[in-house]
Amino acid sequence: MVSLKGLFGGKPKLANGPQGEAAQVKTEAEKKKEEAPFGYVMEPLPESAQVIEKYWVREPFAGVAIAKMPEAGGSLQYFVQEVRLDRRETRLLEKVIQFVSVEFNPMAIGKEEDVRRTILREARRILDKYSVKYRALRNPETRDKIFYYLERDLLGYGPIHAIMQDWRIEDISCDGVMAPIYVWHRRYESIPTNIHFVDKEQLDDFIVKLAHKSGKHVSSAFPIVDAMIFGKHRLAASFREEVSPKGSTFTIRKFREEPYSVIDLMNLGTINDEIAAYFWLMMENRASMLVIGGTAAGKTTMLNAIACLIKPGYKVVTVEETAEINIPTENWVQFTSRESYGLSGTKVGEVSLFDLVKTSLRYRPDFLIVGEVRGEEAFVLFQAVATGHGGLCLPPWEMVPSVIDGSPMLSTIEELYRKMEPSSDKVSTDTHEIIAPKSTLEVPSYDGDGDRIILAKVGGMSKRDYDGQLVKIRTRRGGEVTVTEDHPVLVLRGSSVTRVPARAVRLDDLLLVSNSLPFSGPSQAIPLDLIQEVSERGMQKSVVVKGVKDLLSAQTDGPLRVVLGATEDQVDEFRKKDYLPLASYLRLQDERRGERRLRFRKSPHEIPSAIPVGRELCRLIGFYLSEGHATEHRVDFSFDSKEISLIEEVKSSIESLFRVEPMVFSRGNSAQVVVNDGLVSFFFTDVLGAGRDPCTKAVPQLVFGLPDELVKEVVDAYYLGVGSAYRRADGQVCVSAVTDSRELAHGIYYLMLRLGYHLVIGRDLRNGSFQLTVGQGSNLDRFLSQFTLGRKLGYHTRLGTPATLEQTPLSTASAGTSCQLLGYHMAEGDASLSNVVLNRLGTEMKSAVEYAEVVSIEAIPYKGPVYDFVDVGDTHNFIHGFGVVTSNCTIHGESFDSAVKRLTSPPMNVAESYIPLMNVAVMLERVMLPRTVAGVPFGRRITTVWEVEDFNKYVPVFEWSPTEDLYYNYTKRSVMLHRFAYRTGRSFGDMLDEIQKRRALLRWLQANNIRNVKEVFKYITEYYVDPKGLFRRLNIEAEPVKEAPGAAPTTEGGPAVEVPQTRVPTPVPVAPPLKFLESGSYKILRQLADTTEPMERDALMQGSGMDPSEFEKILNILTKIGHATVQQRSDKGGFKTFVQITPQGKKAFVQLSKKSPEM
């Protein structure tokens, strides 16, 4: 047996390829040839690598190690480790290859024999023959190694042979010489290997070898090859530098020898039993289907699995560029396109996909399957549907409040993405980057059910390149958001909140704006450690630590010199002058670290190493944000010379916090408090991150995590420093502050929002500065009574009490808009706005959100990255910009809608009337899973299944929940089931029963691990022949979906289905039993149908005669299936709940009245 010495027991010194040890050479050319005679290098596993997984792929000859590379930032690398040959064995291998090439007799291969097996048999015979002459071949270990490399290089894939034998690898790609070969690992995604080609000619020969083995031609005249290589793997390659400047390249997409069955996909979670049974019923009724998704999403695999559900006996024709589909049915015609190799403009002998589709129609197929195509016409379709998103959310500069592991912060969404990226799992596609944070990321979000702002957990973030229009939306209050034109925005239209694309927002729309910010901080803040802050920024050589005499005295000279790496004279100097360089200090253990002092080497000032975070520091931060300025070695605060109390407060705080006495300069009407110290400047600009000048100012991140009383001190000092109060021409009192910094404007806005105050944001079009005005009414009244600015200047007595809210127009909309909104609802007989809108339009801020009128919409051309939150809890919205609530972009009908729009546009020009001929569309994606499955955080999932009812009308019947990794079933909406029921003379309930029966069989196959394609197809065939006999034999019972007796057959097309623009997936209960409907739902619907007005819930419950728990249970079912709506109204300062029947509910009531319910 061959011994792979050191392969997994240690870190072996592998040879660079099979040639063994490198010899001493004289020239660079000879050295290159000696080190890599076969044109490639296989790097050994370095000593510094951290192996996280290792396994065999061909025991005992080849193994794999997955390792973290510290020198590459901890990234992963795939190491192929093969048994090595010494120099003698390498020369022997070359001779054996020559012998086999010369003496092998092709006539020895019989017509029915396996070519590979025959060649290996002949090779063994030749080895036996020459073992007499070459004694090394008599050694079993040497012989086995020689035979492994003989098989690898003659019949296998050469340097990538071990990778091809690794079933965990999905894709292998080479980008040219001197570049590492990359693999796509099922667990670790895209990672580099330790193999790279170093010789262009050898790489060219390797490409030619692969092409010839696939029966294709490649040359400088025809430098691109797309083929199926032996083993049924997909090869795409380019030859030399004709089309690729780096030289030859190739990509191999590996395919399983045995294709995935529908049971395999159920086991993987790609689909569930309900979807599989639904597809099976669609195939039986010859529905047309479109499978859409990005690269490597599993489209071909899904298409192959669905095709195995086709009824036996149906004629199937497949048309592909390269044969990939493999189905077990016998009545199958397989077509593949053929390229032309003519050098003239006329492509003589070419057979295109279009030619094959025309030909296939003459075969009168029951099913025509067109696999993945790459022609000019198909490109537009794939471009439209590859991402699965209608559009991503935000440009990089959009401000987003967030909480990371309990620590609040405010940043741009790009900064947030970069902060989360290093500690996140990451998946990249051709169009997207998606990260799944390992830490807990939360964002403020509006919970409409509870009417509150909550922190919603974020499942991930995404990034992509964008080239299109951004939409900047401004409200009357100055709120502003900038989003991509397809990004869904929450607006109030009529009596309900709806999601519309940003490009469809109108000037009369009302946006949701948050009234609060759910940030909180600890009761006591931790002091700031300047030693740590300075060390993390690499300033050890510039800073010394003072007051360390006790620390130096506690150790003897000898050990101390060793620890510090200092001479005896240096240690004496440290003790004499009572200091240590910071780099030396960090080598010691110090329990009194917070008592030390720091200074720059040339500075006379000694700063405490621990700065307490309390009232003094918070007020100093506020003054710095309003009046501060910093250079590298200086910080100054500018005031009016009359603001003596502010000057004294700042001076006192600096002395108390930093033990530095600042200088005060007065000139005319201005005064400055100046600190000439680089560490103090470093503290404000780097440690706090508060900026240097008016344009770069920003609220320090630590402020967002402080207790409310300290946050208030920051805001109080800020408005004292820069705020102004005046009376407008209309008599209204105004308090405002002005800043040139966009980041600071957002920071102050969110601090005020956290404290329960609203700011109106204004912009100076001349210089772009932001005016932060405290909102009118009780908002301003509370501010002036609670903050120093109001108390100090006596505005309550000098200017009079500000106007009350009841004296002013509605704050979030103009008086005209408010009256128009209220008048509309009075005319409609509906005085209730969605979620007590009347209360939200008041300015008492009792509700979590209010509605702000859109006054400006601006389209901005943009090309660059955009970002989104992949999943935001159960609310699917978040707050950004100046408090505006918008929706995160989830997978919804727009993705298929955009594909249809491309189909009906040039160059495809499909007529709109043809779109309904496509019955079902399936969105398949590679997604980030909410929980790791078998150690893998990623997987493939069907995210949405649509039915095409008509052009521009698409009904989702299944949706995947990214937060729960489960599917929600909406087949009650199905249009196709109604149509098929009508055509076959059955009821809609019969169709649902058919799905249940097929589910039962598929679950039985899954439970019994029957997953082989041919085995599954055998049971499907038996089901078509004798379903009852099959169920009896397997002892399967399928619970039917009950339908009332006497139900009439479904009419063609079924009931009209109204599909909401966006829907949070909610489990729709299976049709309840008739008795339950009659005893509950009928009683509720009967009362609601007797009146055109909404009915108070308590009165409705009394009239039904049910107990509260039963009433609530049935009412919840009615609202979930869309038969009733629940609303709230303000009533004498409180709220009352009302219930109203919907059009669908009226239809259900009519059916119930006839004793024929059809829910």
N, C-alpha and C positions, 0 to 999 in steps of 0.2 A: 504493500500500500504506500502511496506517495505521502510524504510528510511535508506539510506546509509549515515549516518551522518559523515561528514568530508571527504567523499571519494574524491570529487573534490573541495569542498569548502575550504579545508585545508589539513593538513598532519595528517591523522588519526593514532591512535595507533592500528595497526592491530594485530590480534592474530597470533601466529605461527601455521597456519593451522586452522581448524575449532574448535579447542578445547577450545579456549577462553583464559582467564587469567591464567597465570602460578601460581601454588600454592607454598607455602613454602615447601622445601624438606630437607631431612637430608643427603642423600648420593648422590654421583655423578651419580650412575646408575639410582636412582630414579629421580634425577633432569633431566637427559637426557630423560627419559621416559615421565616425566611430561611435559617438554617443547615441545617434538615432539612425542606424542603417536602414530601418524600415520606414523612416519619414515621420515618426511620431515619438513623443516622449510621454512616459507614464511616471509622474512625479511621486516620490515616496511620501508616506505620511510623516509630517514633521513632528519633532519631539514636543513642541508647544501645543499641538492640536489636542482638543478635548473630545474624545470619542463618545458620542451619545447613543449610537446604535451600530451593531455589526451583525452580519449574517452571511451565510453561504449562498452562492447562486449556482455553483457547480462543485460540490464537495468531492474531493479535497483540493481541487485545482484553482478555483477562483472564488473570492469573497468580496464583500463590500463593507466599507466603514463610512458612517456618516459622522462628520466631526465639525466642531466649532473651531473657527480660526481666529484666535485673539488678535493677531496682527491685521486682520481684515475687519475689525470691529465686532467680532463675535458672529460673523455670518457663517453659514453652513457650506460644506463642500463634500462632494461625493467621491470617495476614493475607491478605485478598483484595485484589488490586490490579487495578483496572479502568482502561481508557483513560478519561480524563476529558473532560468537555465544558466549554467556557467558557460564559459567561453567554449569549452570542449563540446558541450551538449548543443550549443548554438550552431557550431560548424557541422555537427552531425545532423541536425535538423535540416540545414540547407542541402546536404547531400541526399537525405531521404526524400525531400521534396523533388529533387532532380530525378531520382530513381522512379518515383511514383509517376511523375509527368511523362517519362520516357516509356516505361514498361506497362503502364495501365492500358488494358485492352477494352475499348468502348463496346466491342461486340459481346463482352461478357454480360452486358446488361440486357436482360430479357424484356419483352414488351410489357409484361404485367408486373415486373419487379420494381421495387422502390429504388430509385437511382442513388439516393444518399446511402442507403444500407449496402448497396452493392459496391459502391466506391470504397466505403470503410472496410468492407470484407477484403477487397483486393489490396488495400493498403496494408492490412495486417499480414496478408500473404507475402507481400514484398518485404516487410520488416522481418518476417521469419527467414526469408531467403538470405538477407544480408547480415543477419545476426551472427553468422559464422565468421564473416570477415570483420565485422565491427563488434568486438566483445562487449562494448558498452550497452548494446541493444539487448544483451542477455540479462542485464540488471533490470528487474521488474519496475523499480522506481523510475529509472531513466527512461525505460521503454514507455511507461504510462505518460510521463511528461511529454516525450516526443510525440506520442500519438495525440495528446490533447492539443498541442500546437499545430500538428498536421491537420486535424479536424477543424481547428479554429481558423487557420489561414487559407485552407483549400476550399472547405465547404461552408465555413461560417462567415462571420462579419469582421474578421481581423481584429483590430484594436478595440472595437466596440462589441465584440462577441459576448463578453461577460455582461455588459449592460443589456444587450438584447435578451439574455436569458433571465434577467431580473423582472419578474412579473409585476413588481411595484412601479416600474417605469412606464409612463404613457407616451413620452415624446423624447426624441434624441435630436439635437441640432448642433451643427458645426457652422460657425460664422466665418471661417477662413483659417489661414495658417496663423500660428502663434496665438490664436484665441482658444480658450478652453472649450471643450465640448460641454454643452449644457444638457441637463436632463430635466424632465418634469416628473417629479416623484409624487406618488399618491398621497404621501403624508407630509412632505416638506416643500411641495410646490417646485418652483424653478430654482435649481442650484447648479453651480459649475462642478465639473469633474476634474480629476487630476490628469486627464489626457488631453493633449493638443498636438496637432500636426505642425511640423517645423519645416517641411519640404513641400513646395508647391507641386512639383512633379508627382510626388508620391500621393498627394491628396487628389490630384487629377486622375491618377491611375485608379485610386480607390472609387471615385465617382463612376468611372467607366466600368469598373468591375460590377458595381451595384446595378448600373443601368443594363448591362448585358445579361446579368442574372435575372432581370425582370423582363427580358425580351424586348427592351427598348434601345433606341439609338441616341447617343449624345455625342456632339462634336462642336467645333467652333462655329459651324454653319447653323446648327440647331442646339444652342447651348442650354436649353431648358428641358427638363424631363419630369414628367408626372406619371408615376407608374405604381403598380402593385408588385413588390418584391416577394421573393420566396418567403413563406411563412405568413402570407396574406397581410403584410404590413404596407402602409402607404408611404411612398417615397416621393419627395419633391426636391429637386437638385438643380443647381446652376453650374455651368462648366467654364472653368478658367476665368479670365477677366473680361469676357465678352459683355456680360450684363452685370457683373459684380466686381467692383474695383479691388476688393480684397482677395479675389481669386475664387476658386470653387467653394461652393457651400452646399449643405444638404440638411434636410429635416426628415426624420422617419417617425411616423405616427404608428405606434404599435397597436395591433388588434388581437383580441383573444382568438385562440383557435376555435373555441366554442362560443358562439355569440350569446349575449345576454338574453334571457327570456323575461317575460313579464313578471315572473316570480322573483327573479334576480333583482329587478328594479324595485319590487315591493320590499325585498329584504334590505336594499340600500336606502330606502326611504325616498327614492326619486318620485314614486307615485304611491298611492295607497290602494287598498282593494276596491274602494268605491270608484275611483277614477278608472282603474283597470277594467272593472265591470262595465262602466259607462262606455269606454272605448270599444269594448267587445260588442256591445249592443249597437254602437254606431257602425262598426265594420259589418255586422250582419245586415244592417239596413243600407249598406253601400253609401255611407256619408262620405263627403270629401273632407279632407283634413289638411291643415297647414301646420307644420312644426317649425317654430322660429326660435332663434337663440343665437348667442355669440359663439365665437371660436372655442372649440373644445367643451361646449356645453352639453354634448351628448346627443345631438340631433339625429345622427345616423343610427346610434344605438337605440334611441327611442323609436325611430321609424321602423327599424328592424323588429323590435318587440311588438309594436302595434300590428305590423304586417302578419305576425304569427297568429293573430286573432281572427284573420280572415276565414270565412267559412270554407271548409274543404270542398274542392270541386270548382270553386271560382277560378277563372283564368286571371293570372297576374302577369303583368309586363312591367319590368323595371328598366329605367333608362338612366345611365350614369356616365360620368366621365371616366371614373375608375371603379371597377366592380368592388363594392363594399357590402351591399345588402346580401344577406344570406338567410333565406326562409325555407322552412321544411316542406312546404306544399309542392306537389309534383307538377301541377298544371301551371308552370312558371316559365316565362320567356325572359331571358336576360340579355339586354342590349348595353353595349359600351361604345362610346364615340371613338373615332379614329382620326389621328392627325395626318396632315399632308406634309411630305418632305420635299416638295418641289421648290426649286430656287426661283422660279418666276413668280409674277404677281398672282397667277391663277393657281389655286390650291387643288391640284389634280388628285383625285382619290380621297379627299377629305369627307368624312361622315360626321356631321355636327349633331348636337343634341336636338336641334330643331328638326333635322332630317329624321332622326330616330323617333321623335314624338309623332311625326306624321305617319311614319311607317307603322308604329305600334297601334294606331287607331284602326288600321286595316286588319289587325289581328282580332278585333272586337273583344278587347279585354273587359273583364268586370272591374278590375282595378289597374290603374296606371300609376306607378310609383316613380317619381322623378327625384333622384337623390340630389345631394349637394352639387350645385353647379357654380361655375366661376366665370361665366360669360358676361359680356357687357350688359345684357338685359337684366340678368339676375343680380348683378352687383348693386343696383339701386335698391332692390328689395332687401338684400342682406344689410346694406348700410342703414336702411330705415329701421330694421328690427333688431339689429345685433345687440344694442345695449339694454333693451328692455325698460328704459326709462323715458318718460315724456320730456324730461329736462331736469337739469340739476339746479341747485338752489342759488348759491351765493357766490359773488366774486370774492377774491381774497381779502379785500379791505373791509368787508362787512363785519361790524362789531357784534359779538355774541357773548352774553353772560353764561357762565357754566360753573359746575362744581366737580372737582377731581378728587376722589377719595375724601370727600368731606370738606375740601378747601375751596371756597368760592374764588372766582377770578373773572376778569373781563378782558377779552382779547379779540383780535380779528379771527375769523374762522380759519384762515391760513395758519396763524400762529398756534391755534388750538390743535390743528391737524399735525403740525410739526412736533408739538409737545407730546402728543399721544403716540406718534408713529414709532419711536424707538422701542417702546414697551408694549407693542401690539403685534398680534398675528396679522399677516398681510397677504393679500392675494392680488395679483395683477393680471389684467386681460389686455387685449389690444387697445381698448378704449378707456378702461377704468383702473384705478387703484382703490382697494377697499381694505380698511384696517378694522380689526376687532380688538378694542382696548382690553388689556388684562386688568387694568385698574377700573374703578367704578367712575363712569362719566355720566353726569346728569345735567340737564338744561331746564330752565324755567319753562313751563308749559301750561296751557289753559285747559282745565278740566270742566267741560261744559255741563256735565251731569251734576257736579257738586258746586258749580259756579265759584271756582277758586283757582288760584295760580299755585301749581305744585312743582316739585322737582321730578321730572320724568327721566328714567334711565335710558341712556342711548346705547343701542346695540352695536353701532359701528359708525364709521365715517367713510365717505367716498370722495374721490378726486378724479377729474377728467379734464381734458382740453376742450375748450369751447370756442366756437367761431360763429358769432351771431349777434343778436340784439340783447342788451340789458335794458331793464325798465326801472327807472327811478321814480318812486311814488312818494309824494309829500302830502301831508294832511294839514288841515287848518291850524292845528296845534303845533305844527313844525316837525311832527314825526316824519321820519324818512327811512325808507328801505330801498335797497337796490338788489334786484333779483334777475335771473334769466327769464326770458319772455314766456317760457312754458311752465315756470314755477307756479304751483297753485297758491293762491292768496285767499284768505278767509274774509268775506265781505258780507254785509247785511243787505239783503235785497228782499223787499216785501217783508214778511214776518219771520223769515228764517235766515240762518247763517249758511252760506254755501261756499264752495271752493270754485274759483274760476282761475284760468291761466292769467298771469300778470298782464299779458297783452290785451286781455279782455276787460280789465278794470276800467270803470268809467268815472268821470268827474263827479257824478252824483252818488257814487258808492260810499259806504261807510265801512272803514276798516276797524278791526278789533285792536284796542290798545290796552296794555296791562295797567292796572291800578296799584300793583304791588310787586315786590320782588322777594321770593321766599329764601333769602340768604340769612344765615345766622352764624354767630361766632361763639367761641368758648367764653365762659364767665371771666376768665383771666388770661391775658395774652402772655406769651413766652417772650422773654427779653431776646433782642437780636444779638447774635454772637459774631462780633466783628472779626475775630480770629478765623473763624470758619469761612466767612464771606471773603476775606482777603485771600485766604489760602486757595479757595475754589477758583479764584481769578488769576492765579499764578503770580502774585505780588510778594512772594516770600522774601525776595532779595531786597525789596524796597522798604520793608517795614521791620521795626525792631519792637521787642516786647520789654516793657519796663516794669520795675517793681518785683524782680524775681530773685532777690537776695536769699530769701528763705528757701526757695526751690534749689538754688545752687549749693547752699550750705548743708542741705540734707544728704548730699552724696559726696563721697571721697573723690580725690583728684583722678586716680587711675580709671575707675569705671566711668567717671563723668567724661573724661577725654575720649574714651572709646565710644560712648554713646553719642557724643556731640561731633565726633570726628575732628576735634580741635587740638591744638598744641597746648602745652602747659602755659605759655605766655598768653595765649588767647583766653584760656579759662580764667587766668588771673585778671585779665582786663574785664571780662564779663562780671566777675565778682566785685571788682573795684568800682566799676561804673554802673553796676546794678541793671544790666540789660542782657538780652540774648537776641541774636538775629531770629526772625520768625522761623526760618527754615530749621535752625538748630532747636528752637523751643518745641517745635512739633514732634521732635524725637523723644521728648520727655513726657511722663505721665504727671498731670497736674490736677489735683483736686480743687484748687483755688483759681481755676482758669478765669472765672468771671470777675475776679478782683484785680486782674492785671491791667496794664495800660499799654496803648499802642501809639507809635508815632512814625512818621516818615523820617528817614535818616537825617535829612537836613532841616527838619521842622523843629521848632522849640516846644510845640504843644504835645501834650500827652493825653490821648483820648481813652476813656474807659473802654475795656474790651467787650463789655456787655451793656447795651443800651436798653433801658426799660421801655416797654410799650405801654404807655399810659396817657393820661390827659395831656401832659406837657408835650409829649412827642406828637400826638395827634393834632393838637392846635398848631404846633410848629409846621407840620406837614401842610395844613390848610393855608397858613400864611405863605409857605414856600410856593404852593401851587398858584396863589393869587399874586404875590409880589416878589417871588424869589427868582434868582438867576445864578448860574454856576459856570465857572471856567475850570480848568484843570486843577488850580491851586487856590480857588477863592469861591466863596459863596456870599452873595449880598441880597438884602431885602430892601426894597424901595417903598417909602411911604410919603405921605404928605407931612410936612414938618409940624402940622398941628395935631397929628395923630400920636400924641405923646404916649398915651396909654398902650397903644399897639407896639410902639417902638420899645417901650420898657418891657412889655410882655415877651417879645421876641428875644431881646437881649438877655433877660432873666432865664428864659428857657434854654438858650444856647449855653449859658454858663452852667446851669444845673445839669444838663444832659451830657455835654462834651468837656466840661472843666476848662473851657476856653473863654477868655474875656474878649468879646467882639468890640470893634471900634464903631463909633457912630459919627457920621459926617453929615453936616447940614449945609445946604446951599440954596438960598432963596426959599422957595416954598416946598422944597423936597428934602428928604433925609434918607440916609442909607445906614443900615446895620451890616457891617462887613466882617467876615471871618476869613482870614488868610491862612487856610490850612487845607492841604490836599486830601487828608483823610475825611474831613467833614464834607468836602465836595464829593469825594468818592461815596460817602454814605448816602447823600441825597440822589446822586445820579445813577450809581450802580447798585448799591444795596437796596434802596427803595425803588429805583427805576422811575423816579419822578420827572426825569427830563432835565435839560439844561437851560432852555430858553422858552419864550412864549409859544413857539411853534411846535416844540417837542414835549411839552408838559403832559403828564398822564397821572391819574390817580394810582398810587402804589397798590400792587395786588394784595398786600397784606391787609389793607384797609377793608376790603370786601369781606374778610373773615373775622373782623373785630366785633365785639358786642355793640349793640345799637347806641349805647351812651357814648362810646368812643367815636363811632361813625358820625354821630351828631356833632362832636367837637371839631372834626375835620371840616364838615360843611359850615359850621358856625364861623370858624376862623376864615374860611375861604370867602364867604360873603362879607365878613367884616373888612377883609383886605381889599377886595375888588368890587364888592357890591355897591349899588347905588339905589336910592329911593327917590321917586318923583311922582308928581301928579300929572296925569295926561290932560289933554284938552277937554275930554268928556268928564273930568272929575275923578276918574278912577286912579287909585293909588297903585303904583307899579314898583316892584323890586326886581332888579336884574343884575346880571354880571356878564362880562364880555371876555371871550378867550379866542385866541388864534388857533388853538390846538383842537383838532377833531377828536382825538383820543380823550382829552380832558373834558370836552363837552359831553361825550358819552358817559365818562366816569362819574361826573357830578350828577348827570341825569339819573343814573341808576342808584347812586347813593341816596338821592332825594326820594326816588321811587321806593327804596327799601324802607325809608323812614315814614312813608305814607304821604308824600307831597308830589304834586305834579309840576313839571316845568313846561313852559311853552318855548319851543326852540325857534329862534329867528336867525336869518342869514343876511349878512351885509354883502350885497352883490359886488361892491367895489373892491373889497379886500378879502372876502371869503370868511370873515370872522363869525363866530357863533354868539348869539345873545341868549342867555339862559334866564328867562323871566319866570318868576314864581306865578303859578296859575291863580286866577282871580277867585273871589268868593271866600267861602270858609277855608279853603286851601291857604290863601294869603293871610287870612285872619289868624289861623293857627300858627303860621310861620312867624308873623310879627310878634305874637305873644310868647312863643317858645324860644326864639333865637335872639342873640344879643343885639343884632342889628336893629330889630324893632324896639326892643326895650331901651336900648341906649339912646336912640334918636327920638323916642317918644312919639312915634307916628300915630298911636291910638288917640293921643290927646291933641297933638299939634295939627294933624291933618284930618282927624275924624275917623271913626270906625269905617273900614272898607265896606263897600256895598255888599249886602248879603246875596247868597246865591239866588234867592227867589226874585231879586231885583234885576238880575242879569239874564241875557239870553242863554240858551242851552250851550254849555261849554264846548261840546264836541261837534256841534253843527250850527250853522247860521240859523237865525230865527226863521228865515224863509224855509230852509230845508226842514227844520223841526216841525213847523206848522204843516208843511206838505206831507211829511211822514205820518203825523198824527191824523191828518184829514183822510189819508188813504185808508188807514185801518178803521176809522169810524164809518167811512163809506162802505167798506167791505163787511161791516158788522162784526169785526174782530178787534176788540180793544186790547187784546193781549199781544204783545210782541214776544218774539222768541227769547226765552230765558229772561223775562222781565226787562225788556228793552226800555220801557218807560223809566224804570228806576235807574238804568245805566245812562240814560240820556241826561239825568239830573247830575249835579256835580257834587253831591254829598259823598261820592266815592264809597257807597255801601256795597257795590258789586265788585267782582274781581276784575272786570274789564268794562270799558266804555267804548263808544263808537265815535270815530273821528272822521270827519268829512274829507274826501280826497279833493285837493285843490290844484294839484299839478301832476302831470304824467309826462315823463321825458324818456325817449328812446335813445340809447347810447350804443354805438357800435363797439364791440369788444372782441378781442381775440386773446385767449389765455386760459389759465386754469380756473375751474369753478369747483365748489365744494358742497357737500350735503351730509346730513345725518341720515344714516341708513334706516334706523328704526328708533322712533321716539315713543317708548312705552305704549300705553293704550290710548293716548291722546292724539298722536301723530301730528303734533304742531309744536312750535317753539317760538321764543321771543328773541328778537334781534333788532338791529338798528336802534331807533329811539322808542323802544317798548312795543313795537308792532308785532302782532301774533300772525304767523303764517304757517302753512302746512309743510311738513317735510315731504320730499318726493318719494312716494312709494310706488310699487308696481300696480298699475291700474289700466283701465281700458284705453288710455291715451296712447300707450305704446303700440297697440294693434291699430288704433285709429290712424296714427302717423304713418304706419306701413301702408295702409289702404290709400292714404292720400298720395303717397309716392307711386303706388301702383297706377293710380288714375291720372298721373302727371307724366309729361315727357321725361325720358324717351319711351316709357313702357306703354302709356296711353291705353290702359285697359278701360273699357267702357264701364261706367258706374252700374249699369244694369246687369253686368256680369258678376259683380262682387257677391251678391247673395248666393251664387252657385258654390261658393266656398262655405261649407256648413259649420265647420269647427276649426278654431285656431288654438294652438297650444304654445304657451310661452315656457321655454325651458332655459334654465340659467344655472350657472355655477355660483353658489351662494355661500355666505358665511353663516354657519349654523349657530343657534343660540346656545347650544351646549356641544361639547366635544363628543364625537361618535368614534369609538375605537381609537382614541388619540388623535383624530383628524378633525380640525376645526372647520373644514370646508366640505361641501358636498354639492351634488346636482339635484335640483328640485324643479318640478313643474310648478311655476309660480301662479299661473292663471290659465284657466280653460274658458274660452269664449264660444258662444254660438252666434252665428251671423244671421240675424233676423231679416235685415234689410241693409241697404247702403247707409252707413253712418249710424247704425243701430246694432250694437253688439252686447250680448247678454252674458255676463260672467256666471258660470255654473259651478266652478270650483276655484277657490283661492287659497293660497298657502300663507300661513301666518308666520312671519319671520321671528316673532318673539316666542312662539310655542313649538315651532317645527311640527305643525299639524295642518290638516286641510279642512276647510269649511265647505260644506255641501249646500249648494243653492239650486239643486236640480228641480225644486218646486217651480222655478222660473222657466224651466227648459222649454224652448220653442220647438226644438227638433223632436223631442219625445212626443209632443202633441201631434206634430205632422206625421211621424211614423205610426202613431196610434190610429190616426184617421185613415191612413193608407192601408193598414192591415186589419181594419175593422175592430180594433180593440180600444179599451179605455186607457186614459192616462195612468190610472192605478195599475193596470196590467203591465205597462212599461216599467213602472217603478218596481213591481214584483219581479220582473225579469232581471233587473239590476241586482235585486236582493239574492236571487237564485245564483247568479253568476259570481257574486261576491262570496257566497257560501262555498262554492266549488274552489275558487281561487284561494280562500283562506285554508281550506283543507289541503290543497297542494302545498301551500306555504308551510303549514304545520307539519307536514310529513316530508318536508325537504325534497319535494319533487320539483326540480328546477331546470333540468336539462331541456333544451328547446324541443327536441323530438318527443320526449316523454310528455311535456306539457301539451304539445300539439295533439298527441294521441288522446288525451283526456278531453280536449276541446272537440275533437272529432266525435268521440263517443257521446258527448253532450248533445251535439246536433242530431245524432242518430236516435238516441233513446235517453232523454234527460231523466225521466222518472226511474228507469232501470238503473242508471248510473248512481243516482242518489240513494236508491235502496241498497245497492251493492256496497257503497262507501259509507252507508249509515249517516247521511247528511240530511239535516233539516234546515230549511230556509224559512225564516219568518216573513210572511208576506206583508206588504203595506196595505192595510185594510181600507176599503172604499165602501161607501154606503150601497146597499142593494138597490138595484133599479137605476143606477146612474147611467145616463145616456152616453153613447160613444162621443168621444171628443170631436169637436168640429175642426176642420182644416185650419191649421195655423195656431190654434189654441188661443187663450186670452192674450190681450195686449199686455206687454210687460214693460213697465216703466223702470229704467235703470238709473239709479242715482249717479251723479258725476263721480263721487268718491264715497266709499262705504268702508267703515271700520268693520272687519269681519266679525260677525256675531253668529254663534251657532243657531241654526234654524231647527227647531225641534221637528222630529219626524211626525207625520200627520197624527194628531191625537185620536183616540177612539171616539166613535160617534157619541157614546153615552156621555163622555166628558164634555164634548162640545154642546150637546143639548142641555146639560145641567148647568153649564157656566157661560160659555161664549155666547150662546144664543140669547141668554137673558141679558147680557151686557149689550150686545149688538142691537137687540130689539129696542131697548130704551134709547140708545144713541140714534137709531134710525128714525125714531119718532120726532126728532127735533132737528132743526137746522143749526142751532146754536151749540157751542161746546157745553158740556154738562159737568157740574161740579162733582169731583170724585166721591166725596162723602155721600152726596145724594144718590149718585149712581150705585154705590155699594149698598145703601139702604134699600133701594128699589130692587136690587138683584136678590136680596134675601140671603146672601152668602156671608160666612164669617170672614173677617179681614184677611187672614192668611190665604184662604182659597181664592178670594177676590183678587188679591195682589198677584197670585200665581197666574191666574187666567189672564189678567190685564197685561202682565208682562209678555205672555205668549202672543196676545193680539197685537201689541206694539212691535214685537220683534218680527212678525210676519207681515207687518204693514197694514193691518186692518183697523188700527186706531192710533191716534197720536195723543201724547200727554203734554200739556202746556202749563205754564205758571203765569199768574197775574198778580200785580200789586193790588192790595186791598186794605185801605186805611192803615198804611204803614206796614202791613204784613203781606203774606203771600197765600194764595189759594191755588189748588191744582184743579185743572179742568181736563176733560177727556172729550175727544171729537172723533167721529167715525170717518174713515177715508173712503174714496170711491171703491177700492178693492174690498173694504169691509162691507159696503152696501151690497156688492155682488155676492159676497159670502153669506150675508144675511138672507138674501133671496133664496140661495141654494139651501140654506138650513131650513127656511120656511117650507120648502118643498120636500123636506126630509131627504135631500140629496146633496149633502155637503161636498164641496170640492175646494179644499183649502189650497 
